[in-house]
Amino acid sequence: MNAQVHIQLTPEAQKIAADFQTLPDRALVAIQKAMFKENQLTVAHIQRDYLSFPRGGATTPLGLRKMSTPGYQSTLWSPEPVISGNTIVSNIGSPMKSKGVSYPAVHEFGADFPSRPTRSQNKSYAKKHPTTKAWSLPARAPVQKGIADRKDNYKLTISAALIAALKN
């Protein structure tokens, strides 16, 4: 699962970039470096503002509580963006899984859990409750919220990097 975010450049950067049919390698590398820098700042922002609610506190729709180490908060990362042709692709995510389920994806996008047979070893409980109840987990989207909070920073940093690379 993924959500795509497109960064709109400043008008000045758009005007300079429009003069090129394909961006020179130096411009792509400058954008890649600027995007990597912004991704690292965004990861720190998400960890601080959306994945650090107190462990003993109530559940919140804004983000997640800090439950364990290593937990979602400490596994959130962003690899270096990849240049593919005239496009630069980057991501922010976490490799964390719990019982084969992507824990971050469930919290990012929400999930519906169907009713299933109970797995209880307690025979009297299993007899009274042969199936679990179906339930839903709403999307909290900490990564999407963090990126949205910092989208203007991406715009300014990437535009400045592109302008500097193309004016040389």
Buried (B, 14 or more C-beta within 10 A) or exposed (E): EEEEEEBEBBEEBEEBBEEEEEBEEEBBBBBBBBBBBBBEBBBEBBBEBBBBBEEEEEEEEEBBBBEEEEBBBBEBBBEEBEBEEEEBEBEBBBEBEEEEEBBBBBBBBEBEEEEEEBEBEEEEEBEEEEEBEEEEEEBBBBBBBBBEBBBEBBBBBBBBBBBBBBEE
